[in-house]
Amino acid sequence: MSAIDTAALPAPNFLARDDSLIAWLTTRDHKRIAILYTLGITFFFFLGGAAATLVRLNLIEPTGTLLSAATYNKSFTFHGVVMVWFFLLPSIPVTLGNFLLPLMIGARDLAFPRINLASWYLYMLGGLFTIAALLAGGVDTGWTFYTPFSTMFANSNVYLVVIGVFVAGFSTIFTGLNFIVTTHTMRMPGLTWFRLPLFVWAMYTVSLVMVLATPVLAMTLALIGLERGAGVGIFDPALGGDPLLFQHLFWFYSHPAVYIMILPAMGVISEIVACFARRRVFGYTFMTYSMLGIGAVGFLVWGHHMFVSGQSLYAGIIFSLLSFCVAVPSAIKVFNWTATLHKGDISFDAPMLYALGFIGLFMFGGMTGLILAAPALDVPLHDTYFVIAHFHYVMVGGSVMAYLGGIHYWWPKITGRLYSEGWARFAAILMFFGFNLTFFPQYMLGYLGMPRRYHSYLPEYQLLNILSSAGASILAVAYLLPIAYLLWSLRYGARAGDNPWNARGLEWQTSSPPPLENFTRRPTVREAYAYDETAP
Amino acid sequence: MNGLHLMPPVASSVAPRLDALFWFAVALCAVVALGVFATIVFLAVRYRRGSNASRAGGSGRTLTIELSWTFVSFALFIALFLWSLFLFTELHTPPRDAQTIYIVAKQWMWKTQHPGGQREINTLHVPLGKPMRLIMTSQDVIHSFYVPAFRVKQDVLPGRYTQLWFTATRAGTFPLFCTQYCGLDHAQMIGSVVVMAPADYAHWLRRQGTPSTLAQTGAALFRSRGCSGCHGTNAAVHAPELHGLFGRAVHLSDGSTVIADERYLRDSIMLPNLQIVAGFAPIMPSFAGQLDEDEVLALVAYLKSLATPEQDLGASP
């Protein structure tokens, strides 16, 4: 798949070609599919955000007067389902990964362009089922579908949501498969494994996890359907089943799924920190091994979600020990990003602000994860707002900050335009403060004992809940701002040029936006972070 | 709005020690976080674009640095793990002299049964300073029993018994929450634990005025449901002897051995073919669907009352 050396004239970029709706909906260009995905996940992000808004508004009053208990339960369920499966899990891989993976390895497209398009259709089909469930009256099982509640007791639209997530799961598997094959077979000559950008390593590792974990989710969801529909006793003890079996299967998937959400973020942050510190990432080899380590050990820690579930003391101890082990590579990464700044030439453009915000919030979320990995401490904290705060620090403070950082970093490459730097910095800073105001009080609520998924609560928890809801309104503004200035830049933004950050990756050697075939001249392969050398 | 609360009440023997570990972990996190934060700020200022700090020379000993912070992190994590392990094991090991109370959870209430036959809904009265062990089960979905002031929590499962123990160290009324999402009125599945001085507790138990103890209710069920037809002293059927069973090691037909605790007794009534006692034919019918959880608990309490004192694990008063 080498690029064409002979093209003398600049090829039309991928956006400027046939832009009829049919052309977009039948495209096999990984860049256009990335744009389609971006539209999809942005839509679902704001849909999930609307559900979160209802939840936070309801919790301003201890009596929860805004929503009925039924509506509240459906709101947090919808928020969880949409944000996990239709935003966070796909977010970075299907947008930035789809767009950048071939560019970063000097390929013309992914290995299976048709399967890539099929994954987008599967994702949208899964999303349609989920929206259909909402329109049919919603679902109230919580995103975790715990049995026997979800199979025998819930009266809501469990099938539609389960089918939606089941279908979207195949989209994840296809994407993973595509990335694995592409990384193995389509790297440019000379681009050896340990010259790959860490973003490519992140995409490769996360693809392995996707392909290995997602089938277990599909099977588990199918078993829910079987018990709910045919009354086959799998999880409900009244039918001879075992309710904990569901939790084992679900977390065997869902804990690796946490790494599906965070590994790509780590890849994005590595690229941004290196570029804006103008340094090779400190401990590059350690970074690759730590990602693989997280991917592998991440499969062995699911039981830390079940310390109070009734699993045995010894299972609890082993899962706790393994959870502390999986934290080591994450700690290494934080230290290495910090060390990358040493002797750098650091500028603080918007992507770097997002990246620094990520490091702080991810570190805080990770460390409170250590507290939860200690089973004696998990006993009082489990299923309280402490857990909510912890995973929002990792998922929202971590993954979403990294996703937005990546969008800002590669925006000039994707669109050929520059956004307003001032607005972008303002949004990044506002997001950081809004985020902390929203979720830090939730740690305190959890320590005080407020359980999660409560439609109403004791009056002594009100002040902290009001602070959290106030923070959420700031956060909402901070999330809406980029929509405004990024859309504005499409029309009015200055031309970006091919390499506005003077970055080193192969993707910066082609024009912005790139032509359909990605490269008109064969790019020069160098080390991923050759910031000590002068630009070509 | 009641102003800002920072600490939940400390009202059980284990709570201060869990708090100590919690604050140690928080302090550890704070030190590391502030260290990383200060380093980032220092480096960001010193090596900002345009500053004249020297960039000459790289960090030569990369591997040494990498290995050192890998092992330091790992050592700190293991310290946290070991401290937590010690407390977690204690949380799982009720003292031998703990008194037993039975809890049945259902959408959306907590039902309490005291061994003396006293029943409560959404409250639990316990004596101050006495270790209490709760045997819990659910009639429908999974619930979770959580008392923040005691720092204890345990999921309550349908179809099996889970247990939890605590020693209350402060008199008063403390909130009890269900923390496992259980449907529409999950947030209403709250109650309170009332901790009383032992004399007041004894007085309270007497005032409840129950016709029979839990074990007596169980004894009546043992006869009316036909258990005594096979397991009674004069029965012609070859069935295991139940006197002195509780707390004893039972040899099973597959060669393994189990201790006859509450969970074993429950399983033997509801799923009699799961664990066949060595030397007996699997002829007992299942009582699943025929007894509700309250009745099973009464039968279990009766079988426990047949234990000889030195074999009694969870001594009922």
Interface residues (C-beta under 8 A of the other chain):
Chain A: G64 A69 A70 N73 D140 G142 Y146 P148 F149 M152 F153 A154 D236 P237 A238 D242 P243 L244 A277 F282 G283 F286 F307 V308 S309 G310 L313 G316 I317 S320 L321 F324 C325 A327 V328 A331 I332 V334 F335 N336 T338 A339 L341 H342 K343 G344 D345 I346 S347 F348 L356 I359 G360 M363 F364 M367 T368 L370 I371 A373 A374 P375 A376 L377 V379 P380 H382 D383 T384 M444 Y447 L448 G449 P451 R452 R453 Y454 H455 S456 Y457 L458 P459 E460 Y461 Q462 L463 L464 I466
Chain B: M1 N2 G3 L4 H5 L6 M7 P8 L18 L21 F22 A25 V26 C29 V32 A33 V36 F37 T39 I40 L43 A44 Y47 R48 R49 A53 S54 R55 G57 G58 S59 T62 I65 E66 W69 T70 S73 F74 F77 I78 L80 F81 W83 S84 L85 F86 L87 F88 T89 L91 H92 Q107 D140 V141 I142 S144 Y146 P148 A149 R151 V152 K153 Q154 D155 L157 P158 G159 R160 T162 P175 F177 C178 T179 Q180 Y181 C182 G183 L184 D185 H186 A187 Q188 A288 G289
